[in-house]
């Protein structure tokens, strides 16, 4: 007997003059999922994250300036606007406090929100979180560039360009080009084919990082007191020291997953589900 698929609802909410796309799945205690990017969209977290909806309600939304929450070019999309959007969503959802699961940039957004609104956060789960201070982010960028220039990966890209696939099957060509663009994030580059394709809105990405400037959340994180979990692959392109430092400052449980890169919900799905399912609130009696 196949398990019943959890109910899914979608809608748009007006938040700060911007229409934000929202998706809910499952039933039970609400958990807000923050996607990465900046400037990406929630659906590349699927289907992996949806596995957590068996005993709780997951609330996703496309952050302003990405996915189905597009904005005009003159609408600001910096980190302060992103935090303000989440706070307004909390009010509209009529939730006193939020349980946040942030992935990659979404992990940094969760930390920014917790620092700005510490009394509004119940618990914090950070999955492959973006670094909490700028020099660590710069080290991530250097590491990504080195992986991206790997000769084997360059040969595969050249072979794709010369294959004629773009003319024969544009859709297959686009899929393979996407896989090769995200391969540096994986321990096993072949698993890139299992990641749901996504696009990043460049203007949003650039404006968020520009708005952060020479940021350093470490002093503020050390003043937070809340249940927290940090999960990262041991082979993530983000330096392991970044995750260790964040976990130490938060007093959080740190889980470093072997044979896993930046995308544990693809490369380490069983551990991903087990660890988060044990940390997040769940409906009593639900398996």
Secondary structure, DSSP 8 states (H G I E B T S, - for coil): -------EEEEEEEETTEEEEEEEESSSEEEEEE--TTT--GGGGTTTGGGGGGSEEEEEE--TTBTTB---TTS--SHHHHHHHHHHHHHHHT-SSEEEEEETHHHHHHHHHHHH-GGGEEEEEEES---SBHHHHHHHHHHHHHHHT-HHHHHHHHHHHHSSHHHH-HHHHHHHHHHHHHGGG-SSGGGGGGS------HHHHHHHHHHH-S-B-HHHHTT--SEEEEEEETT-SS-HHHHHHHHHHHT-EEEEETT--S-HHHHTHHHHHHHHHHHS---TT--
